[in-house]
Amino acid sequence: MSHATGPTAAPSVPGSDDPRAAYTPAGLGRGVVPLRPLQAGEILDGAVTAMRTHPGVMLGLSALVVTVGQAIAIPLDYLYLRFLATLVDQNTTRNGGAGINDLAALRPGVLVNALIVSLLVGLLTTAVSRAALGRPVTLAEVWKQTRPRLLRLFGLSLLIFITLFGALVVGILPGLALAAAGSPVAALVLLLGLGGAAAFALNRYVAWSLAGAALVLEDQPVRRALKRSSTLVKGGWWRVLGVSLLALLVSEMVAVVLSVVQQVVIGSNLSPVSDNGDGTYSGHHVAVLYVFLGALFSAAIQSVVSPFAASVMALQYVDRRMRREGLDIQLAMNARARHDGPVPGTAVAAAAGGGGPAPSPGFGPAA
């Protein structure tokens, strides 16, 4: 049922002339967002409110998951950086040294962090969805709902990452092959390939951005979660992209502050290349202490940024369902039925009349 064209108007505050005013029906607690289609600012504000209202779950769970991820990343990063240091010799040029430093920026911890963020989005979706309905949010409830779905959630995160990264690799391979062969059109082919691959990756990233929420809240398998996300985003692709970019901007503002502190403390000590000052370069064997400090700063950044990103994605899922399927109306009717009894002529009334229990408010798949 479309929110814009459905037969029932969106619920409004009794006594208010504004149909978009915040409304909380009897039977539902006051949530972090109003029960109606949301504006971009309300999504961002609701994400901050969810973190501020439930810091133990939102920040605590993020810190726990990020810490586990960094424990895996530290030895991988250490071995990777020491390997890169062995590639530097007396014949290494300035461009060669810069290239090795670029490879150092793509250390395994970056991949681990990307997977951690995707996992946290799914894990914290449960907490945010309960906060949106004004329900109690506890670590036990979050774990109970997400534990059976963890393997699928990890598979979904890995599949999306491989697909998007693979698209970029496929896009640049023809240009790189032509460049290696000395073709004069290599630069043009590389530019076109990279542009096309980037456009495809961005399109799929936005279309699949709600897949984690669909998998967790609707208990969907991986393929259906991807399809479900594409369906919800359809007709609102630009809106989802815009809100995601706003959330990224806010996140980067926080991350930049911590990154400046990281640069002051660590400096170039994570670089596997040392400039000898006479035009030659030598390998720099990175100390495990600096790898640990780098992981510590990364964990601090992700522990703050990831809950915000997860909250925004979860609230975008709720918003898209309210806009496309009238979820706010369904929740209001279900909550009112539980509080005052079923409304005649509704599906809730039919369920009650048949002796079955009225459905509880939630985020299951639309009929």
Secondary structure, 3 states (H helix, E strand, C coil): CCCCCCCCCCCCCCCCCCCCCCCCCCCCCCCCCCCCCCCHHHHHHHHHHHHHHCHHHHHHHHHHHHHHHHHHHHHHHHHHHHHHHCCCCCCCCHHHHHHHHHHHHCCHHHHHHHHHHHHHHHHHHHHHHHHHCCCCCCHHHHHHHHHHHHHHHHHHHHHHHHHHHHHHHHHHHHHHHHHHCCCCCHHHHHHHHHHHHHHHHHHHHHHCCCHHHHHHHHCCCHHHHHHHHHHHHCCCHHHHHHHHHHHHHHHHHHHHHHHHHHHHHHCCCCCCEEECCCCCEEECCCCHHHHHHHHHHHHHHHHHHHHHHHHHHHHHHHHHHHHHHCHHHHHHHHHHHHHHCCCCCCHHHHHHHCCCCCCCCCCCCCC
